[in-house]
Amino acid sequence: MDGVADCTYWVLSAARGRGVATGATVAVARWALHDRGLHRLELQHSTANPASCRVAAKAGFTLEGTLRSAMRHPDGWHDMHLHARVAGDP
């Protein structure tokens, strides 16, 4: 889709809990929505990963819903949360 992109992150265990993912996600969102002129930035994570949900929320991504059995992980199919930021969000 024109003007829409996906955002994802992965942090090594040694850096977790230090705000690295949140800071990087805020910076990428600012670049994508303001500097690159995208309209919407989407982020998905497994509902089994509450830390990723906290990162998305802290980075200003609104939880829009749950995609049931949407992604296969090594341990099976996972429900996924869909978060998004759009141009003009604070």
N, C-alpha and C positions, 0 to 999 in steps of 0.2 A: 504494500500500500504506500502511496505517495505521502510523505510527511510523517510516517510512523516507523519507529525502530524499536528493537528489543534491547534491554539492558540486563547484564548478568554479572555476577562476581563470584570469586572464590578466594578465600584467605587461608593461608597456611596456619596450622594450629598454634604455632608460636606467636602469631600476631593477633589471634582472636581476642575479643573483649577489649580492644584498645581503640576502637573507633575507626580503624583503617577502612573497613568496608563502607561504613557510613560516609566518611569523608570523601572517599573515591567516588561513591555513587552520587553524592551531591555535586561534585565537580563535573562528572560526566553528564549529568542531567542539565546542569547550567550550560555546558558547552553545546550539547545537542539541541536544547530548546531555544537558547538565546543566540549563541554564536553561529550555529549551523542552520537555524531557522526551522527545525522540525516542529511539528504540531503536537505529537503524542509520543511518549516514551513508555513502553510496557516492560514489566518485570514479573517473572513467575518464579515460584519456589514451591517445594514440596510442603504440604501441610504438616509433615512430620519434622519440619525444621523451624521451630519457633524463633531461633536466633535470626534467621533470614527474614522472618516476618517483622521482627523488631528493627532490623536494618532498613527495610523498605519504608516502614512507617517513619522512622527518624529522618530518612532522606526525603520525606515529603511525598511519597507515593501513596495514593489512596487505594485501599483494598476495595476491589470492585466485585469480587466473587470467588467461588470455588469451581474449578474445572475438574469434574469427577473422572478419576482413573485416566488422567490425561497424559502422563509420561511414565515410560518404563524405566525403572532404575534396576540396579543389579539384584535387589531383593524383591522385585515385582512392580506392579503398577501403583503409582501414587496419585492421589488427588493433589491438585496444584492450586495455590492461591494466585490470582491475577491482581496485580497492583498497576497503577498508571499515574503518570504526571502529564499534564497538558500545558501547552504554552499559556502563560498568564497565571498559572498556579503560583502561590507565594513560595 
